[in-house]
């Protein structure tokens, strides 16, 4: 995997230093973010688990995503990503969570949500935000870019959170 391992080490160090835990809700990445983190030995003190929810039913049943949100906004939306982040945080009882839902392709894109559209959400103590990004490339490149983006964004959020508490 060609992802930024320095950022991953920064993320692990930040979570450990702050004695925080994280969990993931992944759709289009199929567990790649979890796999990337668990390639590092000894992360069980910070990583409690993940839910790979590929279908709408799994998003509803496992993460508590509301059916009306899925119908109105679509599975690839910031609203669904936020509900996924809340759901996995609640289920795993983590301090922080990251959710990823997108269209990795090669099919499934639409004019308003082309292949490469990925929505992210982060939920944590007193924090919630979501973002939408468009990545280029093939399926693997989009999945890798999504994992890399998640790690970088969570590092930023944790750094800001730490500074605000000091």
Legacy VTK file of the C-alpha trace (Angstrom):
# vtk DataFile Version 3.0
C-alpha trace
ASCII
DATASET POLYDATA
POINTS 166 float
0.000 0.000 0.000
1.460 3.356 -0.982
-0.220 5.329 1.731
1.546 7.761 3.980
2.867 5.695 6.857
4.283 8.780 8.603
0.750 10.138 8.960
-0.428 6.750 10.199
2.276 6.768 12.883
1.243 10.327 13.802
-2.366 9.181 14.120
-1.464 6.218 16.329
0.801 8.368 18.510
-1.859 11.065 18.873
-4.548 8.575 19.905
-2.194 6.897 22.400
-0.927 10.174 23.864
-4.491 11.334 24.422
-5.637 7.868 25.587
-8.362 7.815 22.944
-9.982 5.046 20.937
-11.288 4.984 17.385
-13.565 2.847 15.236
-14.460 2.929 11.570
-17.572 2.502 9.437
-16.488 1.656 5.926
-18.425 1.116 2.745
-16.549 1.719 -0.511
-13.176 0.985 1.070
-14.346 -2.466 2.175
-12.253 -2.452 5.334
-9.087 -1.014 3.747
-8.799 1.707 6.414
-9.061 -0.903 9.154
-6.535 -3.121 7.381
-4.142 -0.191 6.990
-4.292 0.601 10.703
-4.071 -3.013 11.837
-0.935 -3.581 9.761
0.721 -1.858 12.717
1.313 -4.224 15.637
-0.179 -3.457 19.011
-2.931 -1.054 18.006
-5.607 -2.837 20.013
-5.308 -0.165 22.715
-6.570 2.510 20.303
-8.513 0.634 17.617
-11.674 -1.086 18.830
-13.015 -2.305 15.508
-14.958 -1.474 12.419
-18.156 -2.194 10.568
-17.953 -2.807 6.845
-21.456 -1.908 5.712
-21.637 -2.295 1.981
-25.387 -2.601 1.541
-28.081 -0.147 2.575
-29.560 -2.853 4.809
-26.263 -3.258 6.641
-26.023 0.514 7.066
-29.501 0.504 8.595
-29.214 -2.661 10.689
-25.649 -2.349 11.951
-25.138 1.397 12.126
-28.620 2.822 12.581
-28.615 4.839 9.370
-32.165 6.012 8.774
-33.971 4.619 5.731
-35.445 8.013 4.856
-31.947 9.511 4.765
-30.775 6.741 2.448
-33.800 7.277 0.178
-33.594 11.077 0.132
-29.831 11.642 0.086
-28.489 8.350 -1.272
-25.956 6.040 0.329
-23.140 8.254 -0.922
-23.920 11.445 0.941
-22.553 13.440 3.828
-25.795 12.857 5.766
-25.370 9.079 5.554
-21.664 9.335 6.384
-22.551 11.292 9.539
-25.088 8.689 10.606
-22.568 5.923 9.913
-19.988 7.704 12.077
-22.502 8.109 14.902
-23.623 4.512 14.590
-20.192 2.935 14.732
-19.138 5.185 17.586
-22.236 4.127 19.530
-21.853 0.427 18.688
-18.149 0.197 19.496
-18.179 2.769 22.322
-15.185 4.611 20.904
-14.074 8.153 21.547
-13.759 8.881 17.825
-15.102 7.396 14.628
-14.557 7.786 10.921
-17.070 6.848 8.240
-16.448 6.454 4.527
-19.075 5.931 1.836
-18.467 6.408 -1.854
-18.429 5.168 -5.424
-15.152 3.400 -6.143
-16.259 2.274 -9.609
-15.818 1.343 -12.278
-19.638 1.470 -12.417
-22.243 3.102 -10.204
-21.508 6.739 -10.976
-24.137 9.282 -11.963
-23.884 12.814 -13.382
-24.309 14.273 -9.873
-22.231 11.597 -8.138
-19.559 10.415 -10.541
-17.214 7.510 -9.870
-14.676 8.732 -7.340
-17.223 10.613 -5.214
-16.522 9.789 -1.580
-18.198 11.193 1.535
-16.463 11.167 4.902
-17.578 11.928 8.436
-15.747 12.152 11.728
-17.487 12.075 15.084
-15.880 12.630 18.451
-16.326 14.399 21.762
-17.947 17.722 20.912
-17.065 17.327 17.255
-18.885 16.268 14.126
-18.104 17.113 10.534
-18.489 15.665 7.075
-16.870 16.259 3.735
-17.289 15.229 0.127
-14.320 14.610 -2.142
-13.831 13.528 -5.742
-10.878 11.241 -6.411
-9.587 10.181 -9.796
-8.238 6.842 -10.903
-9.281 3.241 -10.870
-11.080 1.450 -8.062
-7.931 0.714 -6.067
-6.633 4.285 -6.456
-9.958 5.680 -5.211
-9.968 3.316 -2.239
-6.354 4.163 -1.361
-7.008 7.903 -1.711
-10.017 7.506 0.601
-7.932 5.748 3.251
-5.163 8.328 2.972
-7.654 11.199 3.180
-9.264 9.696 6.302
-5.957 9.291 8.115
-4.875 12.842 7.258
-8.195 14.394 8.241
-8.395 12.524 11.555
-4.822 13.629 12.354
-5.857 17.245 11.742
-8.970 16.910 13.891
-7.083 15.264 16.783
-4.347 17.891 16.635
-6.904 20.703 16.760
-8.786 18.976 19.568
-5.607 18.599 21.618
-4.636 22.251 21.104
-8.075 23.437 22.197
-7.778 21.463 25.452
-4.311 22.855 26.316
LINES 1 167
166 0 1 2 3 4 5 6 7 8 9 10 11 12 13 14 15 16 17 18 19 20 21 22 23 24 25 26 27 28 29 30 31 32 33 34 35 36 37 38 39 40 41 42 43 44 45 46 47 48 49 50 51 52 53 54 55 56 57 58 59 60 61 62 63 64 65 66 67 68 69 70 71 72 73 74 75 76 77 78 79 80 81 82 83 84 85 86 87 88 89 90 91 92 93 94 95 96 97 98 99 100 101 102 103 104 105 106 107 108 109 110 111 112 113 114 115 116 117 118 119 120 121 122 123 124 125 126 127 128 129 130 131 132 133 134 135 136 137 138 139 140 141 142 143 144 145 146 147 148 149 150 151 152 153 154 155 156 157 158 159 160 161 162 163 164 165
